[in-house]
Amino acid sequence: MPLKEIKISMASKGAPQQNAYAERLIRTLKEEEVYLNEYEDIQDARRRIGYFLEVVYMQKRVHSALGYLTPKEFEQRWRKRANGVERDSQV
């Protein structure tokens, strides 16, 4: 990693609040996907967890922190507003 000047970012030991969003995502992944399924093999696990993250979590599951929108809807609204601001400032 030093070749690319990448620094590892980790929360302090015993301080999960420093990485709360990631901790919550992992908790949701475990509770709503992993603990409810038995995977045939590693490929099955990767496929089904990938589906959960890309389709269920990002496109179907609403998030209270995002105003009860899905992450996809939230991003689309954000981009729409950002593009509108950019166009107005370029005129």
Residue, then its C-alpha position, 0 to 999 in steps of 0.5 A: m500500500p505505501l507504493k500508492e500512498i494509501k493509508i488504512s483507516m480503522a476505528s480505535k479498538g473498542a470504539p465502533q461508533q467511529n465507524a458506525y455506518a460500516e458497523r450498521l451495514i455489516r449488522t444488517l447484512k448478517e441479520e437480513e441475509v447471512y443468518l437466514n440462509e445456508y449457502e451451498d459454497i463460497q460462490d453461492a454465498r458471494r452471488r447471494i450476498g452480492y444480490f442482497l447488497e446491490v438489489v435489496y439493500m441499495q434498491k428496495r430497502v428504505h433507510s431512515a437516515l436517508g429520509y425513508l428513501t432507498p440509497k439509489e433514490f437518494e443518490q438520484r435525487w442528489r445527482k439531480r439537484a447537483n446537476g441543476v445547481e451546476r447548470d444554473s451556475q454555468v449560465 
